[in-house]
Amino acid sequence: MKITVVGAGAVGATCADNIARKELAEELILLDIKEGFAEGKAIDMMQTAALLGFDTKIKGVTNDYSQTAGSEVVVITSGLPRKPGMTREELIGINAGIVKEVTENILHHSPDTIIIVVSNPMDTMNYLTFKTSGLDKNRILGMGGALDSSRFKYYLSLELGCSPSDLNAVVIGGHGDTTMIPLIRHATWNSIPVTELLSKAQQDKVVAATMVGGATLTGLIGTSAWYAPGAGTAAMVESIVRDEKKLISSGVYLDGEYDQKDISLVVPVILGKNGAEKILDFKLTDEEQAAFSKSADAVRSMNNVLADMKLL
């Protein structure tokens, strides 16, 4: 098993570290455009192998895509992180060209790979990757739902005073502060609906905190988060390479599901060896469906920028 992570910045390196610790691949390629950057990160991680007890071989390379040949899963984290006050929409013009070039280079050497897109704005970058890659839609995935759902569980755990790992909770819609939809109605604590345990005010507090989870961290640390995004991406990789069939909210291209077409949005997905093996229908209420449709409209407005820039 060979896995490639493109982009050796904070998110990419954290993702690679998680993949190595979990021994999800015999060989892990970390690629970056900055001379020596990926090589240095890879050596640093490899020097933890004796301490942590993993055998994955991590190799850093500078812009040499031939080293990625035969990768079964590729993670794309390339692009600029979001800065304080910067919207995900503002990132489109910068990151779209980068993601498109990376995708083309990856597919030249690994035409049958599964791609996980982390670059922001994720929904639009995932849509661009699907439209330009020629791969089946089950092989192009966006990471945002895994991250947002984990944040949702974190905020629920604070209100419930429980372990986040005891919770089941998913977020759907766009991966943005105003477009994501934490499905509080479906959230459970060891099969007990959290709506039976939390007041309406507490539920609203959790949903609101989840929706601004990324912006909260950007304001606190001055850039986008990396520990949770890296771990969320590695969790998706693990479900794929180990064929775990886990339900993980993921960005996927929709062709009629949830009453949407020609768009990439986060929905509940079963992840296995073939990528997105099944999209689950959560039977949304009229209110939830309306929110999902509103989220789709917002994401489409960002996607239109791709056409204006002649990137599609």
N, C-alpha and C positions, 0 to 999 in steps of 0.2 A: 504494500500500500504506500502510495506517494501522495503527499498533500503539499500544496503551495499556498503561501500567504503573501499577497502582493501589498507592499507597504509595511515598512518596519518601524513606523511610529508607535505611539503609545498603545493604540488599539491593536494594531497588527502584532506587535511584539507580545502583548498580553495574551492575545489569541494563540499565538505560536507556543508560548510558554504553557498554556493550558493543554494544548494538543500534545505537546511532548510529555508532560507529566502524566497524562492519561494513556500514553503510548498508543495513540490512535493510528500511527503510521510508522513504518520502518524508516522512511526518509521524509524529512520536512524541509522544503525550500522556502527561505525567507528572502524576498526580492525587494529592492528599493532602487530609486534612481540616484540617490546621493552616494557618492563614491565611499566605499568602506563602511557605510552605516549598517547595512544588513549583516555584513561580515562580522562587525564588532558585536552586534546584538546576538548573533548566532554563537559566537565563541563564548560570550558571557553566559548564555543559557546552557551551552554544553558543559561549562565548568561547574554547573550545578548537578549534572547527571549523577556523579558519584555520591553526592550528598542526598539527592532525592530518589535515587534508585531507578531511573528510567533509562531505556536503551535506544530510544529514537535518535537517529542521526540528524542533526540540524545543520544545514548548510546555508550560509548567507551569500548572496550574489548581487552584483551591481548591474541592473538593467540587462541581464543576459537571460533571455527567455528560453533559450535552448536548454538551460538547466532545469526548466520546469516540465520538460517533455514527459508525457505519460502520467500526468497528475490525475488522480481520480476525483479529487475535490480541490477547488481553487477558491480561496477567500480573497475578495477585493476590498481593501481598505483605503486605497489611494485617494488622494485629494486633500484639500485643506479642511481642518477642523473648524467648527463653528466658533466664532469669537463673541464676546459679550455684545449684545445689541444686534448681532447679525442674524437674520432669518435664514431658514433653510433654502428659501427661494433665491436669496442672494448668492447662494453657493452654486446654483445651476450653471451659470456661465463659465465658472472656473472648472468645476469638477466634471461636467459632462464630457468635455474633450478628453480629459485624462482617463475616465472610465472607459470610453469608447476605444481609445488606443490600447489600453491594457487588455480589454476583452479580445480585440483582434489578435494581439500578440499571443495571448494564452491559447486561443483556439487554433492558431497555426501549429502549435506543438502538442496540444491536448484536445483534439476535436470532440471527444466523447465525455468530457469532464462534466461535473456538476459545479455550478458557480453559486457562491453565496456573496451577495452584495452588501457591503457595510457602508460604503461611501454615501455621504449626505448630499442633497436631500434623497433619502433612501428610496422612497416610492418612485420618484422620477428616474433615479439612476437604475433601479431594477427594471423599470419599463424600457428604458433605453437599451439596457443589456439584452433583454428579451428580443426587442425589435431588430437589433443589429447582429445578434449572434447566430440566428438560424437554428438554435437548439429548441427542442420540445419544451413546453412551458413548465413541465415538472422538474427540469434541470436548472432553472433559474430561480433563486430564492433570495428574498430580502431578510435581513437580520432583525429589523426593528421590533417586530412583535415579541420575539424572545426576550429582548431587553425590557420593553414596556411592561410585559406580563410579570417579569421578575420585580420590577419596581412596584407594580401593583401589589404583589404579594408582600413586599417589604412594608409598604404603608398599611396594609391590612394587619400585618403582624404587630405593628406598633399599637393599633387600636385594640386588638384582641389579646395582646400579651402572650402570643404564641410563637412557635417556630415557623418561619416562612416556608420551610420544607414540608410542613403539614397542610399547606394550603394549595388549593387548585383555583386558579384565577387566570382569565385570559383578557387580552386587549385586542380589539380589531380596529379596522379603519386605516387612516393614514398615520404614518410615523411622524407626527408633528404635535406641537403644543395645543393646537386648536382642532386637530383632525382625528386624534385617537379616541377610541370609545372603550373605556374599561367596563366590562360587562359584570357589574356588581351583582346582578340578578342570578348569574350563573356561578358566582364564587362560593366555594365551600371550604370548611375546616373539617377535615376528615369526614366528609360526606354531609356535614351539617351546613345548610345555607347560612352564609354570614349575615344575610338580611334578617335572620331570626335572632342574631346575637348582637347586632349593632343598631343603634338608633338611626333614624333618617339623617340626622345632623352628622353623625359619625360616618355614615356611608358617603355623604356628599363631600365631607372633608377628605376622605381617602381618594375618591375619584378626582377631586380637584388637585390634590398633591401629586397624584400619578401623572396627570396631564401636563404638569409643568416640571416633571421630574428632571428632564434634561436641562431646561433653562435654569432650574434651581442650582444644579451643579456647575453650569457654565458661569453663573454669577459668583459662586463661591470660590472656584479654583481658576477662573479666567480662561478656561478652554473646555472643550467637550470632555465628558467622562471617558475612562478607558478600562477600568477593572471589570465593570458589569458588561459593557459591550463586548469585550474580549471573551469573557466567560460565556456570555449568551451565544456568541458565534461558535465557540468550541463545543457547546452543548448540541447545537444543530449538527456540527460535523460528526460528533459522536453518534447521534441517532442514525445518521446516514451510513457511516462506515461500519457500524456494528449492527445495522439493520434492526434497530430497537423498536421501530414503529411508534415512537413517542408522539403525543399530541403537543405540537409546539406552534404557537401563532407565528406565521411567517408571511412575508410579502410574496405574493404569487400573481401571475397574470390571470385575470378573470375573463371568462367567455360565457357569461350568462349566470354564473354563480352569484348569489346575493343580489340578483337583478342588475348586475353591472357587466359591461363588456368593454374590451379594448382599454384596460387599465390594470395597473398593479397596485394591490392593496393588501393589508394584513388581514388574514382570516385564519381560523383554526385548521391546521394541516397535520396529517400523519406523515412523519418523515422516516424513510427507510432507505434501502440501498439504491432505489431508483429516484431518490429525491422526494419531491412532493407527491406521495403516492395516492393521497385522497384528501379532498377538501370537505370538511364536515359542515353540514348545514345546522346551525344552532337555532333555527326557527325564531328569528327576531320578532319582537313586538313591533307594532306600528311606530312607536316612538323611537326604538332602536334602529329600525330600518330607515326612518327619516334622517336620523343622525348619520347613518352610514352613507346615505345618498348625498347628504351635505358634505361629508368628508370627501367623497368621490369627486364632487364638483370642485372642491378646493385643490385636490391633487391634479385634476385635469387642467386647471388653470396653469399649474406649474409645468405640466407636460407640454402644453402649447408653446412654451418657450423653446423647447427642443425643435419644434417645427420652424419657429421663427428664425432659429439659429442654423437651420438646414442640417441638423444633426440626425434627422430621421429620413 
